[in-house]
Amino acid sequence: MQNFTEYKNSLSQTFPGDSLSVYLKALWYDAKGDWDKAHEIIQDLPDKNASWIHAYLHRKEGDVGNADYWYSKAERKRPGTSLNEEWENIVNTLL
């Protein structure tokens, strides 16, 4: 996956590409409406990128307290942007 447009276009597929990182796979499943699969992929990874995605997922779920915990683990603050904007920001950062 080279760029954001290619990544977005891959959402028309049934499964994410094998070359995607675990982070981008989680975000791919989230964009496809499978929050549970996205959460399952990311929840046990111990690094800051995983914590950022984990925070985003809980923010999307509406669990702000849990989201804020994961933002702190990622050393980030909860953004004041829309969920779509945050998703795009995470994807672009990780591509």
Secondary structure, 3 states (H helix, E strand, C coil): CCCHHHHHHHHHCCCCCCCCCHHHHHHHHHHCCCHHHHHHHHCCCCCHHHHHHHHHHHHHHCCHHHHHHHHHHCCCCCCCCCHHHHHHHHHHHHC
